[in-house]
Amino acid sequence: MDAARALPRSAHRRRWPIVLAILLLAPPLLFAAALLWPLSAPPLPEPGNSRVIVNARVVDVARGQVSAPTTVTVRDGTITAIGKAPRDTTLPVLDAGGRWLVPGFWDMHTHALQLSPQLQFALMLANGITGTRDMMDCPQATDPLIACVADKRRWTAQAIAGQQVAPRFVQIASFYFEDPSLSPEAAALRAHAYSARGVDALKVYNKLRADTYQRLATEARQLHRPLVGHLPRAVPLEDAVQAGQRSFEHAHLFVRHCFDNAAAWRGGALDGEDPTGLAERMVASYQPALCSKAFGLMQASAAAFVPTHVTREEDARARDPAFVNDPRLAYLDPLSRWAWRDDLKATVARYPGLRGEDALKAYFAHGLALTGAAHREGVTVLVGTDTGLGGFRYHDELQWLRHAGLSQADVLRAATLQAARHLELQASHGSVEVGKAADLVLLNGDPLQDTANTRRVHAVLLAGHLYDRPRLDSLLAYARRQARSPAVMARLLWGFITSPVSAEL
């Protein structure tokens, strides 16, 4: 007789409550353990922010030219000499081997989380992104999910000191103003609160009322905090430009503005229309004169356009198995992967069948064409991703800008010098010049010959701190491990559960 059968029935009855208690308590205990488990730190750059780079072909992004192999000297994170001057033999040497040296890339539409040091920043640095414009701060002073302005300032300072893997935060926008019930007076008070907290810009969003928008524009001028973000549906593009909005996000902008029923759409008269039919109408009823006028106003006011074509690519390719199962999703945490696929499924449901698919593809192509037209009319076009895979998708966006009609040199300028000029930071960023920050990317191919060469990153410097190819590979491996980390996942889930803004994301 085995041991279990030898036990009396009363012993069996006493054991079941214990088993049930274990089954009930195990998941929360494991979750708590994961929540308290320390997070691992990413591999830091090579020590020191001074060095000599030899045999580098310096890409002049302003002129679209490449130098012969030359020497670049970096001291204390700043470029101090370019040319064949005698080298300082006390400095470490990086042999570029004839590779192409360009300024670090800036992603002008990102969203940082509290866990971005584990989940996004390593991917950004590994893809040559040394600067970022963050497009959503916290609604309160702190948040368990969204990174707040104090976090972003701290990460930037640590990155410059070589103590953190992170890009520079070159501009930080507020939490977005969207609530249609928000009064002008309440919006003004909120703008002052956000400004006092230290944000650089005020972000407007889709559902904001026109009167509230205009009051915010007034407050923005007084606070010296530019308006950025979406074009609220109730506000005509001409009014927004004249009110001083400094940047407009996403490729919807001109598609929605430049069709014959734009005013009716803004007023809500087309809300009952089938989404597929409306997308078709916006493309088929394109009015070039409306766009031409808008381009002229934006060019004259120096307002920038950040089309984030990769986000509309998600719509156009929502049924494409190769896109839905992009192997780069291995670098996303399970929650973000679920959100990615859930968004694609929602798009397919909203635009069903072959007709819906064709409408989205035409809408995407139309957006690309309008970006090219805007660029030809002198509108500043910048590079942004607005996606969790931003590090990799940044280079996809560069390719889409090339497809839209920008030259290789134009694309490189959009990623570097034009971004710095837009933020009035060109004195210290945006090109490889003496006196500028040593935020640099060494490429294995000439980006002026082929934009795809921006993907071929050999080394990255941020404030002179070197990430060589082995370190970049370590960053990629780190990001992939963190995407599967129970400690990261537990904290991410806890952030979503406890953050007051998680329902709005």
Helices and strands as residue ranges (DSSP letters): H 3-6, H 9-36, E 51-60, E 65-66, E 70-75, E 78-82, E 93-95, E 100-103, E 105-110, H 116-119, H 121-126, E 129-134, H 149-160, E 168-172, H 184-197, E 202-204, H 210-223, E 227-229, H 237-243, E 247-249, H 252-257, H 262-266, H 275-284, H 288-301, E 304-306, H 309-316, H 321-324, G 327-331, H 334-350, H 353-376, E 380-381, H 390-404, H 408-415, H 417-422, E 440-443, G 451-455, E 457-462, E 465-467, H 469-483, H 486-498, G 502-504
